[in-house]
């Protein structure tokens, strides 16, 4: 939430302004150049491909070390612009099925849908927080609650005809901000792993459904030549990309130009604006929206151009997700954007403060205590002093008092010992001479210890 609040203006301009602008440009291009697309159908096409997918772009940006602000803006845009795209989509589909396009009603409902979704999300998060506190130290139940919460929030919001996406987003932000207060440590680790698998599976299922439909779509669009289909798909893809660039650059500089207080609108590097403009990938939500188009109108006739809309959506996703995704790292290198050193320095500073606090705590509470020997206290302090020394090497580049090669070798040997222990415990399980539950607990602890040591290896 702190990141979103610090970048509220660019996020709103992208999520709402660009979402509507992109829908309009794509609708105009589709209506003008693709035969058989009325304005309502063109707006359905525009709304279908107006929502962005941050996963591919932000993963590359993170690997390339770009400023965290860029990643925050792109991720928040993709979460919030769902509401814009889905509301326009709903009214465009209604216009096709009923023959009436009620733009004033759509504008009024937009604000009701957004505010209602946020309020339901906050209310649900408050309730779930209380439930979590009642299920403390039960990781399985806590993890199950994290799976149920977004679906419950979405269903309640949609039942009340407000934004289910914003309800999920709001409850997620609220619960994430307070998760350390009510989630047990084991549940926190468990939910991260569970959600990684669930997210991967849900994304995969949608793309599999798309692949299953593609062959049928190609057969039903036989009235168009393959060259014409690819040409129209390329045209709409170009319209999606150009619309983003036409919006991003003015939106980055005009608010600052017309503002009396320049400090409220910090200047954005043109190179980073270019990256934001290029990173407008479409993905799983556009697929889901395209596949959700009704099969038939109210009068029983087939929904017009449904298969073409799905095919064009596939073309846009392929162009933006695959082609733009492949080009993105080369674009970053060509622009010569240097890795974000400030973000790394802030991280090092925080880690040094935490390690220093640990030493202060040890000295204040245990230096005169009889509960721990001087040797054990010195050993604990040495651990944090070594960590501080290594961090300051990365902070100011001075020579370390610690032998880094020895630390690496120590970590390597510890990992080797863990593997030896794991092999022995596995042999015991196969023989069946020991309690299997005990051995599984031991193997789980070895996995946790290995994860910790590998994280330390990455820090070196």
Order of alpha helices (4+ residues) and beta strands (2+ residues): alpha-alpha-alpha-alpha-alpha-alpha-alpha-alpha-alpha-alpha-alpha-alpha-alpha-alpha-alpha-alpha-alpha-alpha-alpha
